[in-house]
Amino acid sequence: MRITAIQVGELSLPLAHPFKTALRTVDRLEDIVVRVVGENGLEGYGEAPPTAVITGDTKGSILCAIQDFIAPAIVGMDLMELDVVMETLNSCMVHNTTPKAAVDMALYDLWAKTQGKPLYQLLGNARTSFETDLTISVNPVEEMVKDSLEAVARGFSTLKIKVGKDGAADVRRIAAIREAVGPSIKLRVDANQGWNAEQSVAIIKTMEDKGLDIELVEQPVPALDIAGLKYVTGQVDTPILADEAVFSPTDAANLIAIHAADYINIKLMKTGGIWNALKICEMAKRYGVKCMIGCMLESQVSVAAAAHLGASQEVVTMADLDGPSLCATEPFPGGPVFDGPTISMTEDPGVGVRFSAQWK
Ligand code: MG
């Protein structure tokens, strides 16, 4: 089944509230979308969020990568030789994980549609539904408490709290949120590289001493500071989740080899898509490392593909797939159903999301 075309388009969606982390503030989602067309007339879709502060990928670089490098390398190949196509996608240029992820998920979508099956069933079929957390942006403490209570009222039982600008203030934020939401709500803390190793240990130990019952702390130190990450992991009782420190399967292998973190956050935009994400899952399974499936600021198109990966793998025990919940609208029919905290898989073939764009 030959791949006959790879086209790009644009997607612009308003967010329900501005999204704020230690690295950036965003109020609108502006992504590149991808359509892969097969000779059987079926189509697969993907999405590429330009998250320059994390991946280095911009709108311009995503368009250039797909149009000038990826499409010329892939168009004409036989999609049923999936591994050969994926090897080519990954070797046609280095880096550029976001455009690779968008094309990878579109290819998997088309591959599964061609077999008439939902993608997650072909990849492993571990579960038919699961729960995601909801992200609480970093803001003045009263606003974060209000946002947390609203999230709990919407049915979310796990909150991911963004912190990372001032350690003492961060502890006050978490303490106020814990007091407001009570003991039954799980709290994850994401510092987005905002602390150094010494600060991380001091802040996390303070949270432990105060009994704030934090499920995990995500990426406390800068991405490249693997020694610092390992130091923090060794010094505190709270599990440490690596996010920005792990892009590729090689990153995951290096981190697992020295136990630099307890858990790994897999995001398709970091791995370059599902094919590499599956390699990380396989490695994590072998070494007993739990994984989270996460997303950038993305719409339902690409989060649906991440949901298929999460639903397919036993080792993915945590989900941070709140992109669609952060958007003001969910304009696309089909595929996994995002209903508050619950993501339910459907029998739609492929990834399942149907949408149109102005394809170039
Ligand atoms: Mg993170």
Residues whose N, C-alpha, C, O or C-beta is under 5 A from the ligand:
A	BS01	MG	D190 E218 D243
